[in-house]
Amino acid sequence: MTQPPTNGRGRALITGAGAVTPLGTGVENFWDAALHGKSGIGPITQFDASPFPSRIAGECSDFDPTDFMSKKQARRMDRFAQLGVAAGLEAAESAGVGDVIRETPERVAIVLGSGIGGLSTWEREYKVLAERGPGRVSPFLITMMVPNMAAGQLAILLGATGPSQCPVLACATGGEAIAEGLELIRRGDADVVIAGSSEAPITPLSMSGFCAIRAVSRYNGDPAHASRPFDAGRDGFVMSEGAGAVVLESEEHAAKRGIEPIAAVAGYGRTTDAYHVTAPDEQGRGVERAMLRALEDSGLTAEEVGHVNAHATATPTGDAPETKAISRVMPHARVSGTKSMTGHSFGAVGATEGIMCALALKQKILPPTINLENLAEDCEELDYVVGEAAEAPDLKAAISNSMGFGGHNVVVAFTSVE
């Protein structure tokens, strides 16, 4: 097992994970599809997208909420909560923390965020209000709409009574949730933390808004090739939905249970660009500082980080600043832009990409960037993992970058425990 950081800051072990993504439901399906370079992008089926300039998305098409909860429970949750609860339940089961929850529920915490929350419920019930009046609005509107309800519902289903939180940090939410989970372990506020995020933004209003700011791809005739991080032909991100969650524990608690960890969360960095509401600083200074802070917090050197799961949304304004930042901090690291396969699930994606980092460290293999055919002139020449997964037998540390609207940057550092 690799040694903990020498900077006096503790780390948390990842002992379980759960995921619902356009690449498949369940971590095993998700990871296998990613390693094979599959695309989860296709035509939108959740509403009639024919009037929209962008008509493609990454839908969790194999997800059935009743595989994880009763029909009654599912009817009382917005889709974002269904996805988040499913990921959290899988993570808890894979970590085998059922006995911990039953015996010491007050020592089990939940940090399950969402960038938007129950948007589909809001849209549906506003239509009811407009067409049928206030008396016909659902009594479950509020409890289905608010972003913290995925965390609340998961706590109820598991019986976890420790602290619970719902970070809301746009596209940096998932990374923020894992960072907060690490802090709960470091402070001794919990023995077990289920940390992650979920999002279900594929709705008419959401798509209208993103089309209006010309942020989404219009590769409607070729969905599988629409998400093109770092590529000269990139024209915007592809909206997607999903959820991811990890179980975090202190090393002492995991050792007491005899559980084999997947990897460790060693540290994080958080910064704000204070530059623009949607575009990052053109030189990537904000995410650069976040990477440097993550190295400092984890006790790692830049040279020890062998892999970067880049935020890489495939937007002209986003990819270039991030590549500049990576080239300044760790130009030697191998870089993956996995949104090329999953699309961009906003608040959820930091959690699912964090899971990718953990599994890459465990299995010593890096997921690819697909659709990168001609490197854009404004993106730096980095060591991209292109087309196919790459073996990484000496991988010891990896980072996941998340950059959110509002200028929020969260970078999480992961280390091997072998």
N, C-alpha and C positions, 0 to 999 in steps of 0.2 A: 504494500500500500504506500502510495506517495505520501510524503510528509505534509502536515498542515502548514499554512502560512507562518512565516517567522516574524510577522509584523505585529503580533499580539492580537490580531483579529481572528475570531473563530470562523470555521466554515460549517456548512450544513450538508449532510449526505442526502442524495436523492435515492430513495428506496422504492419508489413506485411512480408510475406515470400512466396517464390516460389521454386519449385524443379522439376527437371527431373532426374529420377534415374532408375536403373534396377528394383526397387521395384514398379515403377509406375510413371506416369507423373502427376504432381500436388501434392501439399503438403498433401492433404487429403489422396490420394491413397498411397503415400510414407509412411506416418506415420501409417496408418492402417495396411499395410503389415508388417512394422517393429514390431509393437506391437504384431502381430500374429506370429512372428518368421519365416516369409517366406524367402525363398532364391530367389535372382534374378539372380543366376548363371546358365548358360546353355552352350551348344555347340556354338562355334562361327559361326555366319551366315554372317558376313560382308565381309569375304573373305574365300577362300579355305584354311583351317587350317590343312588339313590332313598331310602335311609334317612336322609339328611342334611338338616338344615334349609336349608342352602345347596347348590344343585345346579348351579351355573353357574361358569364360569371362562373365562379367555382362553387357549385352546390354540393352539399353533403347528401348525395342522392341515395346512399344505402342506409341512412340513419332512420331508425324507427324508435321513437321515444319509449314505446311500450316494452322494448327490450330492457329498459332500465327502471321503469316506473309504471304504475297503474294508469289506465286510461283516464281515470278521474284526475289523478295528479297531473298528467300531461295536459289535460284541457285547461287547467288552472295555471299553466306556465306559458309565457311567451317562448318562442322558439329559441331565443338566445339563452334563456334559463334552462330549457330542456338540454341544449347542447352542453352547457357548463356543468350541469348536474351529472350528465352522463360521463363526461371526462373525469369529474371528481370521484364518482363512484368507481370507475375503472382504476383510477390511481390508488384509491384506498384499498381496493381488493388486491391489486397487484403487490402492494406493500404489506399486505396481511396485517393491517392495523385494527381489525375488528375487535380483538381482545383489549387493546389499548383504549379504544373508544368506550367499550362497555365498562372497563374498570376505572378509568380516570378521564371521563369525558371533558372535565374542566381543563385538562392539559392538552386538548386537541383544538387547534386554531384553524380558521379558514380565511384565506385571502383570495377571493375570486372576483376579478374585476370585469368591467365591460366599458368600452368606449362610448357606446350609444344607449344600450339597454333595449327595452321592449318597443322598438320602433314599429313593428308590424301590428302590434296591439293598438298603439296610439293611432296609426293610420286607419285601422278598421273601425275603432270606436268613434273617431272624429267623423267618419262618414255616417255612422249611425246617428250621431248628434245632429248633423246637418240635414239628414233626410227624414229622421223619425222623432227627433226631439230628445231632451235630456232625460226623460223618464225611461228611455230604452237603452241607455248606456249601461254596459255591464258593470255589476258591482265588483268585478275582479279587475277592472281597468287599472287601478293604481297599483295593486299588488303584482300585476303582470308587467307593468310598464317600467317601474323604477329599476335602475341598474343594479342595486344591491340585492335584488331578489334571487339571483342565482346562488349567491353565497348563503342567503337565508334559507332557501329551499334545501340546499345541500346539507346545511347544519341540521335541519329538521329530520331529513331522511337518515342521516348518520347518527344523530343524537349527540353531536359535538357541541359542547357548551363553553369552550374557551373563547378567546377574542375572535371576532370576525370582522373583516374589512372588505371594502369594494373600491379599489383604486379606479379612477377615471382619468386617463391621461392620453386620450386619442389612441394613436397607433403605437404608443409606447406603454400601453396599459399592461400587457403581458409581462414585459420585462420588469416593470414596476412591482407587479404582484410577487414575482420571484424574489426581487430585492427586499421587499417588505417581509416576506416569509423568512428570509435569511436573518433579518434583524430580530424577528420574534424568537428565533432559536438562539441567536447570540445573547439576547437579553435574559434568556431563561424564562420568557413569558409562556412558553409552550414546549412540550416534548415532541409533538408532531404538528406539522403545518401542511395543510393541503393548499397549494398555491397555484393559481392559474388565471385564465381569463376566457371569455366567450363573446361571440358576436354573431348576430343574424341580421345583416344590413341589406339583404337583397329584397328591396321593396321599391314600389314606383316612386315614392317621394325621395328616397335616398338616391336612386339612380338619376332622377331628375336633377338633383342638386349637384352631383358629381359631373354629370354631362354639362351642366351650365358653366362650370369652371373648367371644362375641357381637361379633366384629370384622368379620365378613363379611356382605355383602348377602344378603337373602333375596328379591330381586326375581326369583324363579325363573320366573314366567310371562312376563317381558318382559326377557330377558337384555341386549338391546342398550341398554336404558335403565337398567340396574341401577347402573352406576357414575356417580354424580351429584355430583362435587365442587362444594362451595359451595352446593348446592341445599338448600332447606328439606326436601325429601323424602329426603335421603341417609340410608342406614341401614347403611353399612359399605363396606369395599372389596371389590372382586372379585378373587379370586386369579387370577394368570396366570403364565405361564412365558415364558422368552425369554433372549436374550443380545445384547450389543452390544459392539463393540470399535472403537477408533480407533488409527491409527498416528500417533505423535508424533515430530517431528524438530526439531532446532535450525534456526534460520533459515539459518545458514551451510550446514548439511548439505543441506537441501532445495534451496537455491539452486544448490549444486554439482551436484545431480542434475537440475536444471531442471524440477522437479515443481511444478505449480500447487497451492497449498494450498487447502483448503476454508475454514478459519478458523484461529484461534489460541486456545490455552488460555493465558490471561494471568495467572491466579492463583486462589487458593482460600482458604477459611476453614474451620476445624474447631473445634467446641466441643462441650461436653457439658452437658446440662441438670442432671444430678445431682438429678433430681426424682422420677421414677417409671419403672418398667420398661417400660411400654407407652404411657403418655400423656405428651405434651410439656408443658412448663411452660405454664400456662394463659394467660400473657401473651405467649408466644412469645419470651422474652428470649434463649433459647439460639440459636435460628435467626437472630434479629436480630443477635446478636454475630457469628455466622458470616458473615452477609452483609456486615457492616462490615469484618470481617477480610479477606474476599475482595476488597472494594474497595481496601483498603489494600495488599494483596499485589499486586494487578494494576495499581495506579497509576491506577485509574479514580475518577471522582466518581460519586455516586449519580445525578446528572442525565444522565450519559452512558449509563447503562443503560436501554435502551428496552424490554427484554422480560425477563420472569421466567417460566421454566418451573417452576411451583410443585410442591411435593411432592404436595399436594392429593389425598389418598387417598380422599376422600368419607366419612371417619369423623367423627362428631359431635365427638370430642375432638381431632382433628387439624387440620381445616381452619381453625377459628376462630383458634387461636393463630398459625398461619402468616400468615393475612391481617392480623392485628394487626401482626405484625412487618413485613410488606411495606409496610403503610400508614405505618409510622414511618420506614422507611429510604428507600423509593423509591415514593411514592404515584402518581407520574406514569407509571410503567412499565405496559406492557400485559401482562396476566397470562393464561397458559394453564394449564389443568389437563388434561394429555393422558392421564392415567390413565382419564379418561372413555371413551377409545377403546381403550386397550391393556389396561386392568386393571392390577393391581399385581403385578409380577414380582419383588418383594422385592429381593434383592441385585442383580439385573440392571438394574433400572429406572433407576438413576442413569446408567448407560452409554447406554442407548437414548435417554433424555431429553437427555443431553449431545449426542448425535448430532443430535437435533432442533434444539438451540440452534445448533450449527455450520451446519446446512443453512439455518436461518432467516436467519443472517447472510450466508451465501453468496447465497441467492436472494431475500433481502429480502421474506420472506413469513412470517407467523406461523401456526402450527397452532392449531386452535380447541379450545375446551372444548365438548363436546356435553352434552346432558341438563341444562344449567343453565337452568331455566325460572323458578324463583322463588328469589331469593337468600335464603339463610337469615338470620334476624335476628342470629345470633351471628357472622356473617362480615362483614368490612368492605366498604364500597362501593369497589371497585377498578375499574380499566379492564380488564375481562375481555374476552378474545377469545371471543365466544360464537357457536356454531352453524356459522360459516363461517370459513375462513382469511382473514387480513387482510394486505393489502399494507403493507409497512414500508420505503419507499424510503430513509429516512434512518437505518436501524438500524445502529448501530456496535458495540454491546455488548449481551450477554445473560448472564443467570445461570441456573443450574440448582440448585434446592434439593433436598436429600435429608435425610430425618430418619428415624433408625432406632430400633427398640426398644432400650432401654437408655439412651435420651437422647442418642444420637449425631447430630450435625448436620454435614453437609458441604455447602458451597456452592462451586461452581466458576464462575469468570468466563471468558467467551469473548468474543473480539473479532474484528471483520472484518479481512481482510487486503487489501481492495481499495483 
